[in-house]
Amino acid sequence: MKIVLTTLNSKFIHTSLSIRYLKAFVEDIVDVELKEYTINQDINYIASQLFKTNADLIGFSVYIWNLTETLRICEILKKVRPDIKILLGGPEVSFDSKESLETYPFIDYIIYGEGEETFKEFLAAIKDGMLDFQDIKGLAYRRNDQVMVNPPRPLIRDLNTIPSPYNNIGDEFKNKIVYFESSRGCPFNCKFCLSSTIRGVRYFSIDRVKEELDKLIQAKVKQVKFVDRTFNANKKYAMEIMNFIIDKNPEDINFHFEVTAHLLDEEILDFLSNVKEGLFQFEVGVQSTNLKTIEAIGRTTDFPKLREVTKRIKSYKNIHQHLDLIAGLPYEDYGTFKKSFNDVYEIKPEKIQLGFLKLLKGSSLRMNEEKYGFKYLDIPPYEVLENHYIKYEELLKLKSIEELVEKYYNEGYFENSLEYLVMNFYDSPFDFYEDFSLYWEENAYYEVSNSRTRLYEILIEFYECKGFKSLDMFKELIKYDFIKNNKNARLPKGLYNEGKTLGQKEIHNILKDQRILDNYLVQYKDLPTKKTIQNIKIESFSFDILKFIENGYDLEYKLDKIIEENTYILFVYQEGVINRCKSYNITHIVKELS
């Protein structure tokens, strides 16, 4: 019997953990072939490739992002090969197995809940020629014309009985995002999350975790993304994992963790201050800062402590932080969401993830949809359209704002320009993005694809349209942000060099100056100048722009205190994840040598 396990990942760079667990768990009784595709590939192509495997049984791992496409593929396969058996598993079919089998006659079996043991018993039964599956817990199937749903299967208490999914890996994970779990379950009970349906946390042995991480490091993966719902629920365990990674000192690999910030104590914070830049990435769920909302969704949090901790980590400039907000939650209206947004924005994380509530199957909020007046389509992704507290048109406004936050804030390419605008012309960050989104809609910018350079130009056009004062000064700030974040790129339209442009000979002389080498280019001291020049840029500005930034973008300070004279800034580009470029005022040296 030929068995194929497959799934549709959201992106090509991703890899599936679930099907590898299943394959590893049954390898002692049967060989299983793995096939991975993406939701961006043609449905007919995927169906044709699976058809060509001549499999007797094909199992699909189903999630919110691939359910629709998976069902279409299954229907195609069943029409052209009625004898093929189709098995589904995963969170998207775990809470309505009976209804799914009744609705989709081309599906033969569904494994619901934790799948490893059920899958093994199921395959063993088929291998032994058994056609009665009534004793296999966690399985839904057809008996003649009747849909049968067996009792649920207890959770695997000892996770170490699950064989490692990372044995005998070759180049399949190289430069890819690999999902990894050191634990299952969550200590919290957030009502929008499926993890709340499973109480308690179970851990893999620390030795096993270290062994698997070592294999992934050796395999040169791009990112190890821990799927643990609260990585730091067990402080000692989390610290040992992080210490192991640091001791390995891997190159060009990033480790992503979902952490609960208010659980990070002084010892951990001191430890994190010395982590190599870019090695760790933290995702911190805030969701809302409205206390009534937090209580309604059963979230355990302490926002003042979260703010203190994330700001402290921000000051280290070595760990990329994502802070998550969710629009559409109970008791969160447009006004309170504005406050939540501003509260998070004030922390200045590297990324603000503005999401929209999805009523996942099996979640507590979905079960209480009438209480909160949720309106949504009962098809993936089950996103809320409106509720008692926020209207559809208000959520549409937030979607427009979310797109601009993604384009302008989250990549960090406009840091000073945005801060200047908010500080000088708006009461809050949310007010700026709201106003800017109206400008985008009026000019139909949402309807076209805009290059990064074009985004700078649009920001200048917006500034001009609003009639804000000191346009020339703002252009200089835009120019600074652009040069700092776009190595060797041509300046956007409307920007120009107001001062003297240095020639190649002058730049070479400056880079050979011992003061420059000792103070700013230590790493290039032993390299020829022609090598150094590839990683630096010297640009003139009409005023001391670094002092202006240092003094909080205060227009009055600029106009009254900063001498209007040409200054020269040295930009030194580096490979940092957070610190991509350093800049220095070298005006005194340039003028002395010119």
VODOBA-247199 format. One record per atom (N, C-alpha, C, CB): z negated, x negated, y. Coordinates in steps of 0.02 Angstrom, whole numbers, plus 50000, padded with zeros to 5 digits. Glycine has a CB too. Example, Ala and Ser with C-alpha at 12.3 -4.5 7.8 and 13.67 -1.06 7.14 Angstrom:
496104934049716496104938549775496104934049835495484943549776496464935849888496434931649947496064935550002497144929649970
This chain:
500004995849940500005000050000500004995650062499385004850000500484996650107500524992650168500174996350224501264991150186499714992750258499314995650311499424991750375498564995750291499554995350429499644992250495499134995350543500384993350521498794991150580498364993350634498684991350700497644990350628498684995950748499034994650810498674998050869499754997150806498874996050929498624999350989499094997751046497904997151005499025001351100499395000151161498894997651213499775006551186498914991151228498474988451279498734990351349498434980651273498294989951398498494991851465498964986751497497884992851509498894980351476499324975051502499484970151446499004971451562500024966451454500234961551404499714956151395500904958551423499374954351449498894948851447498264950651409498714946651517498154957151396497554959351360497644958851284497374966551380497084958651250497094958751177496584963951153496924951651147496714966651094496284972051068495734969051024496704977151028495114970851038494554968750998494454973350938493904968551040494544979850948494384984750896494784983850832494494991750922495444982850838495844982350777495704975750741496594982850794495484970750778495314964450745494654965050707495264958750797494184968850734493574970250697493734973850631493084974450740494164978850635494324982750575494664978350523494774988650593495134974350545495494969950499495004965150464496034965950536494554962250504494074957450475493604960950426493664954150531493424967150439492934970650398493214972550329492704976850434493874973150323494164975350259494564969950224494604981350269494544963750251494984958550224494804956750152494944952450267494204958550129494014956950060494304961850010493264956650054494574967550034494864972449988495604973749998494494978949994495854972450058496554973850072496794969750132496664981450084497424968150132497724964550189497984969550240498294959850165497834968350302498034972850356498444968850407497424976150391499004971850428499434968650479499274971650548500184969650462499234967250598499084969550666499724969450708498544965050698499794974650750500354975050797500064977350864500914979950771500234973750917499984975650983500574976651031499514970251012500514981951071501024983551121500674985051187501474989651098501044987151237500734989251301501004996051321500864983951357500634999451364500845006051387501465005651432500265009451425501644999551452502234998751495502874998051455502144992751540502814997351389503414996751348503695003651331503254992851283504325003751314504655010051299504375013151235505415008951292504235019551237503935023151181504385022751119503795030451199505025023851129505495023751073505545016751041506185026051095505495011651084505505004851057504895003651013505524999651115504305005551036503695004550996503745008350931503075006851036503965014550934504045018550873504525015250824504285025650890505065012550851505565009350807505285003150773506195007450847504884999250810504594993250781504084994950727504274988950835503685000050738503205002150688503555005150627502705007250718504095008750639504495011550584504765005950539505085015750612504985000550569505274995050532504764991150490505624990250579504124992250501503614988950461503584991850390502934989450494503874997850382503845001450317503125002350293504244997550264502675003550340501975004450323501855011150289501535003850385501375011350244501175017650213500655021250257500895016450143500245017150291499725019850335499725015850399499025019550300499755019450456499705016150521499095019050558500355017150563498655014550578498065016550615498125014550688497435013450585497975019250732498025018150805497325018050836498465023550838497185013050878496575012950917496725016350984496315005550928496355021850997496545026351052496025026251107496645033451025496275025451169495855025251228496135029951281495795018051256495765030551336495975035151389496645033151418495445035251444496795026651419497415024451450498025024851404497335017351473497915025951338498505025951294498575032051250498485019851251498155037151261498175043051216498845046551218497625047951236499095047951277499725051751283500295048151249499905052951357500365041651262500905037751232500815037251156500935030751263500195036351134500065035751062500275042051025499315034251050500105047851052500275054151019501035055051014499975060051058501395053051065502135053551062502425048951008502445051751131502145042951003502375038350951502225041150881502035031350959501625043850873501435046750808501905052550789500715049250810502075056650837502515062250823503205059950802502575066750884503465054750836504115051950817504095049350745504325046350865503585045550730503535042550663503495047850608502925037950659503115053050622503025058250571503665062250560502465063050592504065063150613504695066750606505195062950564504985068350674505235056450574505735052450538505485050050470505935046450580504815049950461504535048050397503945052550380504315040650397504075058550356503535063450343503005060950294503835069850316503185055950253502705053450203502215048450231503075050350146502335045950291501885040950319501215044150337502205037550382500675040550328500025043050345499795039950411499515041450288499535044150455499355041850522498605043050533499765045550576498265037650554497545037650565497405035850638497185032650516496965039650669496755038150737496005036450738496905044050784495815032150784495115030450795495015028250866494875025050746494395028050888494265025850956493925031350997494905023750990493705029651058493315034251098493685040651118493085030851160494345040351124494715046251146494795051551092495395044151169494625049951030494665055050977493995055950942495205053150926493475052950968492825053150934492425059450949492425047150953492605063051001492195068851020492545075551011491985068151092493165075450988493515081650975493985080850915493915083951037493725077750862494135076250804494445082550774493725072650751494035087750767494275093950737494845097050778493695098950729494735097450844495245100350888495885096150887494975100950959495815089650884496405085350884496815086450821496205077950889496485086850764496855087950701497175094950701496395087150640496845099750730497125106550733497715106850781496585111550754497685102850835498215103050886498815098950867497935100550952498705093450832499255088750818499355088250742499115081750849499805092050714499895092050641500165085550613500355097550622500415081150657500685074750633500135069450624501215072150683499525071150641498955066550629498625068550563498445066850689498505063550521498215064950455497455063850453498545060650402497225058650485496515056850481496265054450549496405051350428495625055550561495295052850621494615050050600495205058450676494495043850621493835040850613493485041550680493885033250591492905044550680492535045350743491885041350740492385052850757491665039050799491075034850802491245027650785490535037450755490725023850770490815016750751491225016350687490115013250743491765012650688492275013650637492295008850578492895013350668491955003150581492064998050530491905000550459491654991850545491305003150449491115005150381491515011050356490365006850379491655015750401492065021550382492765019350361492105026650440493055014850398493735012450383493745009050314493975007550437493235005150300493225001650236493155006550178492644996550235492705011350184492625016250131493255020450122492025020850146493575022050177494195025950175494745022250138494425027650247494835015750154495355011850120495185010750047495455005150156494545009750033494345008749963494485014949922493595007049959494375020849952494505027049916495255027849903494255033049957495665026249952496395026749943496625021849890496765025550010496355015749894496555010549846496385012649774496205003949863495825016249765495615018449699495945024949678494855019349697496395027549720496765033649703496375040049715496955033349631495825039649753495435045649767495765049649824494705043749786495775056149817496065060449868495535064849902496605064849838494925064349878494385068349907493935063649948493975071949851493915065050013493555060550058492895063550083494005058750117492635068450049492075072150075491435068050082491935078050031491385062450047490775058450050490815052750101490625055549982491375052350136491475046950185491245049350254492215044550187490675047050275490405049150340490825046350397489675046850347490885050350450491255048150509492005049250503491135041050522492225053250454492935054350443493105061750452493145051950373493655063050486493945069850490494635069550458493985072350565494815074750420495435074550381495645081650363495345070150317496215082050330496465088550308496365089350233497215089250327496125095250214496095097050143496505103450137495345098150117497105102550109497595108050107497735110150180497335114150065497605116250198497745118550266497115118750310498065125350264496575115950285495945116350321495745109450347495395119050275495495109350410495255103150439494525102250421495345103250516494375096350394493695094850372493415089250417493685092650297492805090150439492455085050478491805083250442492325087450551491775077250416491185075050379490615073450428491345068950336490005073150403489425071450445489525064650478488785071550404489195063550535489265057150571488955051450532488945057650640489205045550545488945039550512488415036150555489525034550497487865034150524487355030450562487645023950588486725029050517487365021550642487595015250671487445009450625487285014050740487855004350629487724998150591487134994650622488354993450590486594994050585485984991150614486044983550622485384992950571486334980250572486404973050575487134971350591486174969650508487264969950654487954968550675488244962350643487984967850750487824957950618488074951850588488414953050520487504946950579488354959150494488714960750432489454961850446488414967050399489634962450510490344963050529490644956150534490424966950597491144954550493491454947950498491744946650567491994947150445491774940450585492034938550651492774940250657491924931050664492984943150714493694944450725494074938350750493784950250774493734932750757494044926850787494144921150737493634924450845494134922750673494274917650623495014916250618493994919750554495184910050608495884908050596496354910050652496134911050531496124909450714496564911050771496974904950789496154913550832497594906150803498034900650823498144900850898498714901150787498764902150919498934902450990498954909651016499594899051003498754914450975498834921450995498424923251057498634925950938497884919651071497454921251128497574916551187496734920951107498004911651180498094906751233498334910151297498594901351211497974908751352498134911451419498084919051422498824909251439497684922051378497604929351378496884931151393497824932251311496794937551410496124940351419495874942751351496114946051472495314940051329495044941851264494384945651274494924935451221494354951551245493734955551249493234953051197493884963151239492604953051218492094950051176491454953951184491984942551195491084954851129490444958251135489894954151101490474965251106489344953351135488764950151105488244955451087488454945051153488364961651109487914967151093488284973751095487314967251142487984978851066488254985651071487694990251095488534988051001487884995051136487394999751163487184997851233486795000051117486775002151263486555001051332485845003751340487035004451383485425000251377484735002651386484675008351437484294996951408485235009751472485215014851524485555021351501485535012251588485535026451543485765033051522486195036251576485165037551505486685032651601487125035351654487555040951626487565029751683487555046651660487845052651631488605052951635487565058651665488915048251670489655048051672489935043451619489895045851741489495039951583489705034651537489585036551465489325028151553490045034551420489975036051349489425031951316490635034851314489245026351347488715022251317488055026051315488635015751355487975031051358487355034851360487265039251299487335039151423487805040151260487765044351200487465040451141488455046951181487405033951149487115029751096486495026251123487625024451069485925027751096485295024951120485155018051090484715029751105484875013751131484675007251106485215002051110484445007951035485004995651106485464990051108485384985951045485344985651171485944984351014485954980150954486314973650971486294983750893486064968050944486334961550962486614957850902485784957350995487164954250913487394949350865486934943250870488144947350879486894939450817486464933550818486734928550870486424930150748486284925050901486484920350953486924914650924485874917350987486784912650863487194907350832487914909750822486884905250765487974915950801488654918550792489024918950859488624925550759488684921250910488994921750976489234914951000488494924751027488814909950992489004903151013489604900550973488414898351004489604901850909490154899550867490814902850888490014901150792490784909350902491394912950922491634910650992491274920450922491174909851038491364907551104491674900551102490754907451151491414896351059491704889651051492424890151027491274885451002492554894650980493244895550956493714897851012493254900650898493464902451054493884904951108494004899651161493564911051140493504895551173493594889951220494114885151193492924886351233494074883651129494554879151098495254882151098494344877551026495294888751096495944892251095496254892751164495864899151066495894890451216496144890251285496344897251311496744885551289495894901951301496024908751327495954908551403495524913951296496234913451437496204913751510495534916451533496774918151537495304921851500494674924851519494334927851458494774930251573493684926851453493274930251403492914935851439492774925351366493094941951422492814947751457492294951051413493364952751478491664949951428491124952951389491124960551402490434949851408491134964451348491124971651355490424974551347491594974851304489924970251342489234972551341489094976751403488734966451337488804982551393488704987151450488204984351500488474993951425487714980751477487234977451522487084970651492486564981651531487474965651512487434959051481486734956051487487944954451512486404957251543485754954051555485164958651538485704951851627485264963451493484714967751472484164963651439484964973251424484374958451402483904953951370483974947151405484024953351291483504945551448483554939551490483634933151449482954939051535483204932251400483214926051361483884925251325482634926051310484134930651296484764930551260485344928851307484894937451225485354932251365485894931051413485874923951439485834935951471485284921351453485224914551479485474909451428484504913051497485334910651364485544905951313486314905851307485234907751244486614911651314487354911951312487644908251372487594919251310487394909651431487664906351490487554898851489487344909351553486974896751465486844889551459487324886251410486124888251437487464889651356487934887051307488624886051338487984891751246488854891051376489504890451409489514884651458489684897051445488984884051497488944878651547488954871851512488304879351590488594871151458488574864851421489264863051394488074865251364489644868051375490324866751350490794864651406490604873051315490624866551467491024864751526491774865851516490894857351543491974871951499492684873251486493094872951550492774880051452493724871051542494184870751599494644876851599494594864251597494764879551658495254884951668495094891151626495944882551650494454892651615494244898751581493714902151624493964897151510493754908651628493284912651665492924917351618493634916551722492274918351629491874922751587491614928551629491274918851554491804934551610491654940551648491084944351615492284945151654490564946051656489984949651630489844955751673489364945051628489654961251641489384967051677488624966151679489584973851643488364965451740487644964151746487314969551789487524957151777486664970451777486254974751819485884970151867485754979051776486054970651931485834965751980485074965751990486174966952046484764971651988484054971752003483634968651946483824978952015483964967051890483604963551836483644955951841483884965851768484034953551890484104946251898483514943651938484774944451934483064940051906482464937651939482574930751970481884937351890482044928051998482084921752035482324916051991481414920052065482094915851929482294910451883483054910651871481924911051816483314916551858484034917151845484434915551908484214924251821484204917851966484564916552028484584909052043484234920252087484044905552033484044898252042484534894951993483334895352033484534897451933484994894851882485724895851902484854898251814485874901751928486564903451946486814899352005486614910851963486364896952046486574893252106486944886852088485974891552149486864884352028487174878052008487764878851960486654873651976487964884951949488534886151903489184883751935488584893651884489614880751896490264878451921490664884251950490664874951864490964883052007491344888352040491884891251994491664885652105491894897951991492414901351953492284902151879493044897851962491744899051854491604899551782491374906551763491074894351762490954909551805490694916251792490964921251843489924916251793491034927351819491224932951861490774938851845491984934851852490474941851895489994947251884490294953851908489334945851919490204959051867490364965851888489714969651893490864969251838489584972451952488954975851966489094983151983488564972452024488844987651942488944994751955488454997452006488884998751891488704999552064488295002752115488375010352109488485000252186489015012552107489225019452100489075023552163488865022652040488455023352188488275026952249487615024252274488235034752236487505024852339486845023152366486475029452388486905018252424486755035352374486445041652389485915043252335486975047352394485285043652354484745044252305484815050652263484075044252341485035056152293485105062352255485655061652202485265068252302486185058152220486725056952173486485052452115487335053652208486145047152133485885042552083485435046152033485495036752117485005050552059484555054252015484955058951969484045058252056485465062251997485855067151958486235063851901486345070752004486455057751910486855054451857486415050151812487405050151889485765050351822485305046851777485355039351782485425048851707485545036851841485645029651848484975026351866486165028151902484855020751834484255016751849484475010951894483915014151784484255011251956484465005952002483955005252058485155007452031484004999752093483584998352151484044995052201482954993652132484354999152245484884996352287484634990952335485195001852327484044991752366483804986252409483764979652371483114987952438483524979852309483484973752268484194971352249483064974852204484624976152233485324974452216485654970952275485714980752197485544973652334485844970652394485584963652405485704975052456484944962752398484634956152407484914951052356483874956652400484964953152293485194948752240485934946952249485094951952171486354951852261487074950552267487234946452330487474957052269486854947452383486954943352443486754936052428486544946052503486234935252391486014928552372486554925052331485344928752333486824928552282487354925652241487964924252284487544930452183488124928752331488684927752376488604921152415488734933652426487994919652434487874913552473488014907152433487154913452498488004907652367488134901752326488874899652326487914903052254489314904552339490034903352342490304900352277490194898652400490034902752222490274900152157490414905552106489774895352129490174911752118490254917152069490614923052102489574919352040491174924952074491564930552099491204937052079492304930452070491044941252129490684947552116491114953652130490054947852158491134958252081491454964752090490894969952096491934966552030490894973852149490414979352155490794985952151490014978852222490564990452108490924996652093490615002652128490934997752018491045006852156490855013352182491265018752147490965013752260490985024752141491345030352110491335036252157491035032252042491915038752177491975044752217492025050852171492585044352265491725056352193491755062452154491135064052115492325062152108490605060252124489975061352088489595067252118489545055052090489125070152081488725075752107488355073852171488225078052054488345078352218487975077852281488245072352328487245076452267488815069452311489115064252353489695067452391489365058152310489565069252455490105072052496490465066352533489835077252546490935068152576491335063052611490875058752654491875066352654490395061852687489945058152731489485053352694489535062952771489195055652638488745051252601489145045652566488335055152549489765047152547490165041852517490325036452569490815044652487490445038752630490565033952685489965029252691490675037752752489365031852687488765027652690488735022952630488135031952694488885025452570488885021252511489375015452519489055025352448489965017152545490485012052556490235006752605491125015252582489955008952661489715004252711489144999952685489505007952774488705003052645488154999252615488404993552572487695003952574488914994952532489194989852487489604984752526489624993052432489984987152574490414982652614489994977452651490834986652664489394979452672488964974952709488754968852668488344978652733488764969552602488584964052557489144958752556488454966652486489754960852569490344956552569490484953552499490254950852619490494957752447490684955052382491414952852383490554960252326491614948952333492314946752330492784952652317492404941452277492524957752283492954963652269492534969952271493294962852200492794975152303492504981752301492964986252260492394984652374492714988452204493104992752159492944999952175492964991052084493405003252209493295010252228493645014652176493565011752300493245017452130493515021552077493395028952089493215019552010493695033052047493635040352053493385043151987494305043652074492905047651992492555050051932493035053051881492045055251952492945050851819493325053551763492835056751715493735047851727492965062951697492525066651653492715065151581492555074251667492435059751555492605057451488492345062351435492325050551475492725062951382492505067151326491835064551299493035067351270491365069051291490715067151264490205065251316490795061651217490425064451379489955062451432489535068351455490325059351491488935066951479488485072251501488765076051561487805069251519489095072551607489365075951666489905081051646489655070951715490305079351596490815084051574490495090251544491285080651521489945089451510489605095151481489295099651535489065092751433489205096851596488915100751651489435102051706488315097051680490055102651687490585103351737490515109551780491255103451702490265114951751490185121151790489625120451841490055127051744489095116951824488525116051868488745112751933487985111951835489185107851929489395104151988490075106352015489405096751972490375111251983491015113852008491595109052001490955115752079491585104851949492125100051939492775103551923491945095151883493305101551959493985103751943494375097551922494325107352004494685097851865495055092251839495565094651787494585086951808496045090551772496525092151719496265089351654497235089351736496285093351601496025091151537496525086951498495815097151495496795082151532497245077151503497045070451533498005078951515497155064951496496965058451523497285057351591497175052851474496925054551639496265051351633495685056051650496235045351677495775062551651495245067451664494915066451732494715067051608495305064451781495025062851846494855069151886495505058551886494275069051917494045074751956494485075652018493305073851977494695081852030495115083552087494685085752146495615089052069494155089352132493665091152183493045094052147493955096352233492515095152186491915098252159491565102052214491445092852127490945104052203490585107852254490465103952318489925110152226490515097252315490285093052369490855089552407489815087952343491405088652374491965085252406492615088652386491975077652386493055089552436493665093352425494245088652406493845097352488494765091752380495355088052357495645083752413495895092952331495715086752473496015082952529495575077052549496125087552589494925077652540494485072052556494545066452505493755074452560494615068352442494725063252391495405059752401494695066352320495895063552426496545060452441496465055252497497055065752461496065056752546495925051852599495615045552570495465054852653495145046552524494815040752493495295036752451494225043052450495785040052420496285036352382496705031952428496745041252343496875034452487497245030452535496835024452558497455034752596496195025652570495755020152590495685015152533495055022952609495625017552472495555013152414496155008452408495485017252349496745010952422497345006752417497335001152469497975011052426497095002752529497054997552580496504992552566496945000752649495954994852539495424990152519495694985352466494814993952491496094987852421496394983652369496884978652399496754988052316497304980952446497814976652474497524971552523498334980952509497054973752564496834969452619496164965952607496774973552681495704969252573495044966252565494964962252501494514971652567495184965052445494974962352381495264955552363495164967052328495804953452394496074946852379495794941552426496824946952383495454943752480495144938952526495634935552573494784933852487496254937952578496754934652620496704936452694497434936352594496284941452710496244943852779495524943852804496534950952784495114939652775494394940052786494194940152859494054934252752494434935452899494224934952969494554940153013494384928052995495174941752999495524946853039495184953653031496254947353017495004955452970494674961852958493984962052990494624963252883493614956552983492944956353010492964956953086492594949752989493444953653117493524954053189493664961253212494104949353212494114964653177494284971553195493674976153190494844974153150493314975653135492724979953124492194978453176492444979053053492064972053188491524970053234491654972353306491434962553232492284972153327492434973353397492674980353415492944968553419492944984053366493274990353385493054996453344494004989553378492614995553295492425001253253491675001353242492785000953185491425007353231490705008253219490505005953149490505015453228490985006053102490825004053033491465001952998490485009752995491414998252942492014996452903492405002652881491814992352843492045007852858492395013852835492825016852890491885019052809492565016952952492945019653008493605015853017492535019453072493575009253010494185005353016494685007252962494034997853013494475007252899494955008652845495215015852849494615007552777494805020352871495025027252880495575027552934494435031852900495465024252990495955024153044496595020553023495655020853106496505014952990497085010952967497495014952916496845004352936497165018852873497525022752823497955028152856497035025952774497705031052911498115035952948498745032752976497695039153006498665026653001499245022953027499755021652971499025016253058499505019752912499955018652855500325025052836499555016152795499975030652837500305036952819500825038952871499785042452812500655038052935501115039852988501765035752985500785038853056501715029652961502295025152957502595024652887502105018352981502345028852841502605029252772502575022552736503325031752773502075018352752502015011952718501785012652646501535007452756501455018252630501235019352562501825020552515500755025352559502395022252543502965024152502503405018352481503385029152539503265012352508503685006552493503235000752470504105004452554503544996052438503184989952417503204984952474503494986852352502624982352492502584977652548502344970852523502104980252603502704965552542502514958852523501864956952558503074953752539501554951552535500944949352568501074947552641500644943452530501624944152654501784942352723501874948552766502424938052725502184953652737502284959952774501614963252790502734964752733501114962452747500454965352760500154962352823499984964252700500254955852835500014952752896500374955752957500114945152893501024956652950501414959353006501204966453022502164959152989501064970452971500854977352982500184977553019500794981252915499734972953002499084972753035499164971053110498624967553001499624966653125499764965053196500054971153231500254959153202500524974553198500834980553228500314986053240501394983253182499844986753194499304991653202498884989853263498864991853139498724983553270498324981153327498674982853392498184973553321499324981453395499714982953455499734990453469500424980153448499834994353416499875001653423499225004453451500035004853355498665001753430498015004253454497855001953525497465001853407498234997153550498124994753618497484990853626498115000553664497254987653573496644983553577496774977453621496414981453506496264975253657496344969653703496384962953665495764969453753496614957953702496664951053676497114950453615495964948453659497714953153620498194952853565498364945653546498834956653584498474941353596498654934453581498114931053540498774930553645497484932553558496924929553521496904932153449496264931053557497044938653440497044941453372497604938253330497144949153375498174937053361498724933853325498524926853301499354933453369498134923453342497904916853321497434917453260497544913353379497024922653260496574923753204496964925553141496064929253220497474929753149497914931453093498254925153067498454936653114498484920953113498814914653093498334910253053499064910853155497714909953075497204906053039497114908752968496534906153078497024915252961496954918252894497564916952851496824925852900498144917552880498764916652841498824909452816499384918452883498734904552860498804897552840498284895752788498754892952901497674898252797497134896552752497264899252681496474899352778497604904752675497684908152611498394908052582497474915152617498854904852617499554904852595499854897852604499984910152633499734893752555499954886752558500704886152564499704882952497500934882552614501644880852624502084886952636501894877052565501804892552657502214898452669502414898852743501824904952649502984902052755503224902852824502794908052859503974904852826502624906752923502214911352961502544918152967502064908553030502154923552966502424930252975502744931053043501884935552965503174936053048503504937553111502984939153165504004943553103503094936453225502634937753280502114932453290502304944253269502064927753243501584922253250501974915953267501174921353185501684911853308502014905653328501484900453348502514906853385501714894453354501264889053373501254888353449501474882353339500674889853478500634889653552500534882453577500054893953576500324878053535500204871253557500744866553533499524868753532500604860153536501074855053516501134854753440500874848253544501744854753416501864854053344501894846653327502514857753323501514844653279501494837653260502084835853215500834835953225502364829953226502894827553184502624824253120503334822753222503074822953073502864820053009502524813253019503464819352964502794809253065502514802653076501804803153102502954798653124501704807953149501034808953178500534811253124501064814053236500764815853081500334818353027500144812752979500684824052989500624808452963500494802752918499964798152948501134798952903500024796853013499544792453046498844795553045499764791053117498814802053056498164805453056497844805052987498244812853078498244806052935497974806152867497764799152843498484809052819498004794052877497804787252859497174785052896498374782452873496974789052946496394787352986495764787352942496314792153045495354782152947494774781452904494264787152915494444774752916494214789652976493754795052989493954801452952493714796453065494604802652949494864808552913494724807752838495624809452925494864801852812494774800552741494034800952721495054793752722493604798152762492894797952744492554804752751492534792952788492754808652800492404814952815492724821152784492364815852889493374821152774493714827252754494144826652690494144829652810494354820552676494834819752620494584814452571495524817852647493964814752554493674809652509494044809452443492934811052497494244815252417494574815552352495274812452354494614822652328495534811252414496214808552420496224801352444496624812852468495634798152449495594791452479496024786352442494874789152479496074787052376496434782052337497144784252320496054780652273497384789652351498054792252337498514790652395498034799752324499164789752381499634788652436499674794752481500334786852408499824793652544499844799152593500344804552574500024796452662500894802652543501394807652524501134812552472502024804152497500614810452435500294815052387499804819552424499924811052332499434816552470498934820252508499254825852549498554815652554499824824452579500134829152625500354835652590500734825952658500414835452524500604841452487500044846552485500814839552416499434844252498498854848752492498484849852557498384845952441498804848152612498484849152677498984852152726498194842552705498714854852780499134856952836498724855952900499364864452828499064853552952498744852953018499104857753065498764845653044498724862253095499014867353138498634867653204499014874253104498994868853258498664869353323498524876653340499104866253378497974877753377497774884453400497614884053474497174887153359497654889653508497574889753581496844889353603497884895953609496374889853555495664889253571495294887053508495384895953599494654885753516494244883453459494104889253413493584880053484494554890453367494504896453325493924896053276495154897453287493744890053253493184889453207492524891253241493144882353179492454889353304491844891053341491824898653354491814887253408492404901553366492444908853376492214912553313493164910953396492444910353255492244913353192491494912253180492654910353133491264906253193490564904553183490104908953225490444897253199490344911053283489934915053329490044922553320490074913053400490304924553261490334931653244490884935653277489704934753262491444932353295492034935853320491884939653385492294940653267491424937253424491214940553485491744939353540490514938153508492094944653559492614943953609492344941353675492954950653621491764943753695491484941453758491304934053755490854945553775491054931853697490904924753688491544920753695490564923453620492064923253664492694919653666492954919053737493214923053621492934924553772493224924653839492814920553889493294931753864492144920353878491714917153927491514909953909491094921153936491464908553843491144902253823491634897153793490604903753774492154899553761492604894853727493134892353775492934898153665493174885853783493664882953829494374884353804493554875353837494794886853848495494888353830495884881753828495814893353881495864878553772496244872353765496494871653694495824866353785497014867853685497324867053620496854863453572497984863253626496784866353512496374863053460496794862353397495734867253446496604857453356496964856053294496494857053235497264848853295496734860853186496344862453127496674859253066496274870053118496264855753028496494852852964496324857752908496184845852951496824860052871496724864352813496804860152750497234870452814496294860252707496314856552645496294861552587495724851452640496854862152552496904866952498496604864152433497644869052486496304868552395496004866452331496094871952280495244864752341495914870452219496034875052163495454879852150496174871052100495004880452197494424884752187494604892152181493944883852243494204895752143494314902952135494074906652196493944905552072493534904452226493254907552285493404903352347492494908552278493294896852342493414892252398494114889152391492874886652400494614892852414495304890752404495534885652456495764896652406495184885452512495404880952566494804879552612495994884052606494744873352633494244871552683494604869652748493794865752658494274871052804494604869652868494124865952914494844876152902494404861352954494004857052998494354856253065493894850152965493964856053118494224854753185494284847153193493774857853240494904844653198495014837453205495354835853272495444834753146495244840253321495584839553386495464832653417495344844953433494854830353416494694823953449495084818053418493954822553446495174818353353495534812953319496284813353334495414813153243496554819553331497264820553344497444818253414497464827953334497034820153463497194818353532497124810853544496734822153581496664807853509496574800653516497174796753487495934798453481497454799453432498004795953399498694797753426497984797353325498734803353462499384805553487499584801853550499374813153501
